[in-house]
Amino acid sequence: MREDFLHYIWKHKKFSTESLQTTASESISITSLGQHNLDSGPDFFNAQMKIGEQLWAGNVEIHVKSSDWFLHSHETDKTYDNVILHVVWEHDTDVFRKDNTPIPTLQLKGLIDTSILNNYEKLFSKKNKWINCENDFGDVNDFVLNNWLERLFFERLERKSKDIEALLIDSKNDWEAVFFKMLAKNFGLKVNGESFFSLANSIDFSIIRKTRPNQNSLEALLFGQAGFLDEDLEGAYFKKLKQEYMFLTQKFQLKNSQVLPIQFFRLRPSNFPTIRLSQLASLYQQHQNLFSKVVETNKLEDFYELFKVSTSKFWKNHYTFQKESKPSEKRLSKSFIDLLLINTVIPVTFCYAKHQGKDIEDTILNLATSINSEKNNIVDAFNNLKKVSQSSFESQAFIQLKTTYCDTNKCLQCAIGNTLLSRNI
């Protein structure tokens, strides 16, 4: 038996309320179960009930055993002085207030339907399961699942908004600067995301604005901050970049000591950081005030057109500075743009709309459902249980579900877990 399960039972009134009595045989008539407290202190605030002939208003504390009251040292904590009812699974001792008056106790053992107890035991019996409900996930009602996925999708956006808001403060409310940092991070993908992010943070965005009109200057700035121009290599393009970077370093007092190392290892050539940085430079060289254009764009095809950029000329037949390769047009692919939309455009525009007091949830949903589902281990595993992820809306929701609820056993706070617990009742 777990305490959070008892919280769930109390919060949702999943117990028989007929002829309720305390362990001292006083009748209990509940008017309000109280407000669930997810911070420190009593578990439920402002409950209202009649115990015996006395009306009470106060807090409810829940434990597996009555003796847990002393195990948690509540008898010495004045925060618990206003507890009017001690709810337990099993009563094994009386508890008292500081003035030695007994705190009424309700034992739930014997009051909970056996079906919900069996469902609870089944749900939390591990047996090497990927997620607790994997044996029953496929049976979950589509209506319940879809509503829960929508809530998870926006819950994930709210979580990402916290990071974006921190960047906004650092950038002195410059949304273009925030967007550049987030975009740079996601141009680096998983391997170089944090490195690209540190690179973006090493450059004041005012410098990006000043160098943006000139592709060579912007590439020199990005490659130089990345540490790619530290060597002495042959080639006119490399020497030109290095000379330009030395000029920019003196002009803007640039430093790159805080930029994290950038990796080539285990990357496909199309994802080499040299290629991605040149594409990023091309994007900003082509579009002044890029974020302003992004917030004016709604349709997927229009985003594909906005992000339709390739590398500068040198990189059409190179992946590194030293070695020439077969010529190819290294444009941003639609699948890569999809990732930028999922991880940068949608979160930043969602956060921006919140700050502007605008409701764009429907617009965000329409865009997310038009983007193909991500392909990763989490999404693949859920699709094996039930074919449900067809767009980025579902894939983002499933990532939120797995990392926030499944991995931390928060089934009692999950709509799917709640549905499975209530079966056959």
C-alpha positions in Angstrom: 0.0 0.0 0.0 1.3 3.4 -1.0 0.4 6.8 0.6 -0.2 8.4 -2.8 -2.8 5.8 -3.6 -4.6 6.7 -0.4 -4.5 10.4 -1.5 -6.1 9.3 -4.7 -8.8 7.4 -2.9 -9.6 10.3 -0.6 -9.4 13.0 -3.4 -11.8 11.1 -5.7 -13.9 9.7 -2.9 -13.3 6.1 -4.0 -14.5 4.6 -0.7 -17.8 3.8 0.9 -19.2 6.8 2.7 -22.2 5.1 4.2 -22.2 4.9 8.0 -18.6 6.3 8.2 -17.2 6.1 11.7 -13.9 7.0 13.4 -11.9 4.3 15.1 -13.6 5.6 18.3 -17.0 4.9 16.8 -18.0 8.5 16.2 -20.1 9.1 13.1 -18.5 11.1 10.2 -20.4 13.1 7.6 -18.2 14.7 5.0 -19.2 18.0 3.4 -15.9 18.8 1.7 -12.9 16.5 1.2 -10.6 19.6 1.1 -8.0 20.9 -1.4 -5.1 18.6 -2.2 -1.8 20.0 -1.0 1.1 19.1 -3.2 3.7 21.0 -1.1 4.8 20.4 2.5 2.2 20.3 5.3 -1.1 18.5 5.8 -2.2 16.5 2.7 -5.6 18.3 2.3 -6.5 21.8 3.3 -9.9 23.3 4.3 -11.9 20.1 4.6 -15.4 20.3 6.2 -17.2 17.6 8.1 -19.3 16.6 11.0 -17.7 14.2 13.5 -20.2 13.1 16.1 -22.2 16.2 17.0 -19.3 18.6 16.2 -18.9 20.5 13.0 -15.2 20.8 11.9 -13.3 22.8 9.3 -9.6 22.2 9.0 -7.0 19.9 7.5 -6.8 16.2 6.7 -3.6 14.2 7.0 -3.2 10.8 5.4 -0.9 7.9 6.2 -0.6 4.2 5.6 -0.5 3.5 9.3 -1.5 5.7 12.2 1.9 5.3 13.8 3.4 7.1 10.7 2.2 10.3 12.4 5.0 9.8 15.0 7.4 8.4 12.4 7.2 11.7 10.5 7.4 13.8 13.8 4.1 15.5 13.2 3.5 15.6 17.0 6.2 18.3 17.3 5.2 20.3 14.2 2.6 23.0 14.8 1.8 22.9 11.1 -0.4 19.9 11.9 -2.2 21.5 14.8 -5.3 22.1 12.6 -5.7 18.5 11.5 -9.3 17.5 12.1 -9.1 14.0 10.7 -6.3 11.4 10.4 -7.1 9.1 7.5 -5.2 5.8 7.4 -5.2 2.5 5.7 -4.6 0.7 9.0 -5.1 2.0 12.5 -2.4 0.8 14.9 -2.2 3.6 17.5 -4.0 6.7 18.6 -2.5 10.1 17.9 -2.9 13.3 19.9 -2.7 17.1 19.5 -0.3 19.1 21.7 -3.0 19.6 24.2 -3.4 15.8 24.5 -6.8 15.8 22.8 -7.1 12.8 20.4 -7.2 13.4 16.7 -10.2 11.5 15.2 -9.0 8.7 12.9 -10.7 7.1 9.9 -9.5 3.6 8.8 -10.0 3.0 5.0 -9.3 -0.7 5.2 -12.5 -2.4 4.4 -14.1 0.7 2.9 -12.5 0.5 -0.6 -14.1 -1.6 -3.4 -12.1 -4.8 -4.0 -12.1 -4.1 -7.7 -10.1 -0.9 -7.4 -7.7 -2.6 -5.0 -7.1 -5.4 -7.5 -6.7 -2.9 -10.3 -4.2 -1.0 -8.2 -2.2 -4.1 -7.4 -2.2 -5.1 -11.1 -1.1 -1.7 -12.2 1.9 -1.5 -9.9 3.1 -5.0 -10.2 6.3 -4.4 -12.1 7.5 -7.7 -13.6 9.9 -6.1 -16.0 7.3 -3.9 -17.7 8.3 -0.9 -19.8 5.4 1.1 -18.3 3.1 0.0 -15.6 0.0 -0.1 -17.8 1.5 -1.7 -20.9 -0.7 -4.8 -20.7 -3.8 -2.7 -20.7 -2.8 0.4 -22.7 -4.3 -0.8 -25.9 -7.7 -1.0 -24.2 -7.9 2.6 -23.1 -10.8 4.5 -24.6 -9.8 6.7 -27.5 -11.8 9.7 -26.1 -10.0 9.5 -22.8 -6.6 9.0 -24.5 -7.0 11.9 -27.0 -8.1 14.4 -24.3 -5.2 13.4 -22.1 -2.7 13.7 -24.9 -3.9 17.2 -25.6 -3.4 18.2 -22.0 0.1 16.5 -22.0 1.0 18.4 -25.2 0.3 21.8 -23.6 1.8 20.7 -20.3 5.0 20.0 -22.2 4.9 23.5 -23.8 4.3 25.1 -20.4 7.4 23.3 -19.1 9.5 24.5 -22.1 8.1 28.0 -21.5 9.9 28.2 -18.2 13.3 27.9 -20.0 12.3 30.3 -22.7 11.2 32.9 -20.1 14.6 32.6 -18.4 16.3 33.4 -21.7 13.9 36.3 -22.2 15.1 37.8 -18.9 18.7 37.3 -19.9 18.1 38.8 -23.3 16.3 41.9 -21.8 13.0 41.0 -23.5 14.5 40.6 -27.0 12.4 37.9 -28.6 14.6 37.8 -31.7 17.6 37.0 -29.5 15.7 34.3 -27.6 14.6 32.7 -30.9 18.2 32.7 -32.2 19.5 30.9 -29.1 16.7 28.3 -29.2 17.2 27.8 -33.0 20.9 27.5 -32.7 20.5 24.8 -30.0 18.2 22.8 -32.1 20.4 23.2 -35.2 22.9 21.2 -33.1 20.5 18.4 -32.6 21.1 16.0 -29.7 24.8 15.6 -30.1 25.8 19.3 -30.4 22.6 21.0 -29.0 24.2 22.2 -25.8 27.4 23.2 -27.6 25.5 25.2 -30.2 23.5 26.8 -27.4 26.7 27.8 -25.5 28.0 29.2 -28.8 24.8 31.3 -29.2 25.1 32.5 -25.6 28.7 33.6 -26.3 27.5 36.2 -28.9 25.4 39.2 -28.0 22.6 39.2 -30.5 23.3 42.8 -31.5 26.5 41.4 -33.2 24.4 38.9 -35.2 22.2 41.8 -36.3 25.3 43.8 -37.5 27.0 40.9 -39.3 23.8 39.4 -40.7 23.8 41.2 -44.1 27.2 39.6 -45.0 27.2 35.8 -45.3 31.0 35.6 -45.0 31.1 37.8 -41.8 28.3 35.8 -40.2 30.0 32.5 -41.0 33.3 33.8 -39.7 31.6 34.8 -36.5 29.9 31.4 -36.0 32.9 29.3 -37.1 35.3 31.4 -35.1 33.2 31.1 -31.9 33.0 27.4 -32.5 36.8 27.2 -32.4 37.0 25.9 -36.0 39.3 28.7 -37.1 42.0 28.1 -34.5 44.2 26.1 -36.8 46.4 27.3 -39.7 44.9 25.6 -42.8 45.4 26.3 -46.5 42.6 27.5 -48.7 41.3 30.9 -49.6 37.9 30.4 -48.0 39.4 29.4 -44.6 42.0 32.2 -44.6 39.3 34.7 -45.5 37.1 33.5 -42.6 40.0 33.6 -40.2 41.0 37.1 -41.2 37.4 38.3 -40.8 37.1 36.6 -37.5 40.2 38.3 -36.2 38.7 41.6 -37.2 35.4 40.8 -35.5 37.2 39.6 -32.4 38.9 43.0 -32.0 35.8 45.0 -32.9 33.4 43.3 -30.6 35.8 41.9 -27.9 34.7 38.4 -28.6 35.5 35.5 -26.3 34.7 31.8 -26.8 36.3 30.2 -23.8 32.8 29.2 -22.5 31.7 27.5 -25.7 31.4 23.7 -25.2 33.4 21.4 -27.5 31.6 20.6 -30.7 31.6 17.0 -31.9 31.8 15.4 -35.4 31.9 11.9 -34.0 28.9 9.6 -34.7 27.3 12.2 -37.0 26.2 11.7 -40.6 28.1 14.2 -42.9 24.8 16.1 -43.5 24.6 16.8 -39.8 28.3 17.9 -39.4 28.4 21.1 -37.3 30.2 22.9 -40.2 27.2 22.3 -42.5 24.6 23.2 -39.8 26.4 26.4 -38.9 26.6 27.5 -42.6 22.9 26.8 -43.0 22.1 28.8 -39.8 24.2 31.7 -41.2 22.3 31.4 -44.5 19.0 31.5 -42.8 19.8 34.7 -40.9 21.5 36.3 -43.9 18.3 35.8 -45.9 15.8 36.9 -43.3 16.1 40.1 -41.2 13.9 39.9 -38.1 13.4 36.1 -38.6 11.2 35.7 -35.5 8.8 38.4 -36.7 8.3 36.5 -39.9 7.8 33.2 -37.9 5.0 34.6 -35.8 3.2 35.8 -38.9 3.4 32.3 -40.4 0.8 29.6 -39.7 0.8 26.9 -42.4 3.3 24.1 -42.6 4.1 24.7 -46.3 4.8 28.4 -45.6 7.3 27.4 -42.9 9.0 25.0 -45.4 9.4 28.0 -47.7 10.6 30.3 -44.9 13.3 27.8 -43.9 14.3 26.9 -47.4 18.0 27.6 -47.2 21.2 25.8 -48.1 24.9 26.3 -47.2 27.2 28.9 -48.7 29.1 28.0 -51.9 32.2 26.4 -50.3 30.2 23.8 -48.5 28.4 22.6 -51.6 31.4 20.3 -52.2 32.9 20.1 -48.6 31.9 18.7 -45.3 35.1 19.8 -43.5 37.6 22.5 -44.3 40.3 20.1 -45.4 38.6 17.6 -47.7 36.7 18.2 -50.9 33.6 16.0 -51.5 31.1 15.3 -54.3 29.0 18.4 -55.0 25.5 18.4 -53.5 22.9 21.0 -52.7 22.8 20.9 -48.9 19.4 22.4 -48.2 17.5 22.0 -44.9 15.4 18.9 -45.4 11.7 18.9 -44.6 12.3 16.4 -41.8 14.9 18.7 -40.2 12.6 21.7 -40.5 9.9 19.6 -38.8 12.3 19.2 -35.8 12.9 23.0 -35.8 9.2 23.6 -35.8 8.6 21.1 -33.0 11.5 22.1 -30.7 11.9 25.8 -31.5 9.1 27.5 -33.4 6.1 26.0 -31.6 7.5 26.5 -28.0 8.7 30.0 -28.6 5.6 31.2 -30.4 3.5 29.6 -27.7 5.4 31.5 -25.0 5.3 34.7 -27.0 1.6 34.5 -27.4 1.2 34.0 -23.6 3.2 37.2 -23.0 1.0 39.0 -25.5 -2.2 37.8 -23.9 -3.2 35.9 -27.1 -4.9 32.5 -27.3 -3.3 30.6 -30.1 -3.8 27.1 -28.8 -5.9 26.1 -31.8 -3.3 27.5 -34.2 -0.6 25.6 -32.4 -2.6 22.4 -32.4 -3.3 22.7 -36.1 0.4 23.2 -36.9 1.5 20.3 -34.6 -1.0 17.9 -36.1 0.2 18.8 -39.6 3.8 17.8 -38.8 4.7 14.1 -39.0 5.2 12.2 -35.8 8.8 12.0 -34.5 10.5 8.7 -34.6 12.3 7.7 -31.4 12.3 4.8 -28.9 9.4 6.3 -26.8 7.1 6.9 -29.7 7.9 3.5 -31.3 7.2 1.7 -28.0 3.8 3.4 -27.5 2.9 2.7 -31.1 3.7 -1.0 -30.5 1.1 -1.0 -27.7 -1.5 0.9 -29.7 -1.0 2.6 -33.1 -1.7 6.2 -32.0 1.1 8.6 -32.8 0.6 10.0 -36.3 1.7 13.6 -35.8 4.1 15.7 -33.7 1.1 16.5 -31.5 0.9 12.9 -30.3 4.7 12.3 -30.3 5.3 15.3 -28.0 2.5 14.3 -25.7 3.9 10.7 -25.4 7.3 12.0 -24.6 5.7 14.1 -21.8 3.7 11.1 -20.6 6.7 8.7 -20.5 9.2 11.1 -18.9 6.9 12.9 -16.4 4.4 10.2 -15.5 5.4 6.7 -16.5 9.1 6.9 -15.4 8.1 8.4 -12.0 5.2 6.0 -11.4 2.7 8.9 -11.3 -0.1 6.7 -12.6 -2.5 8.1 -10.0 -2.1 11.5 -11.6 -2.5 10.2 -15.1 -5.9 10.0 -16.9 -4.9 6.5 -18.3 -4.0 5.2 -14.8 -7.3 6.7 -13.4 -9.3 4.9 -16.0 -7.6 1.6 -15.4 -8.1 1.9 -11.7 -11.8 2.5 -12.1 -12.5 -0.5 -14.3 -15.3 -2.9 -13.3 -16.4 -0.7 -10.4 
